């Protein structure tokens, strides 16, 4: 039992660390996503035609 407790604590620490990394990566991806999408509409948006003088 004395050997099992440190193994459980180490396993929990690794699990929480991996979970925090996954949540941080998801947060960073959601934070960066709007900046990536800003250029998507440029191909569809057109300038108004120049006036015929």
Residue pairs with C-beta under 8 A, 6 or more apart in sequence:
none
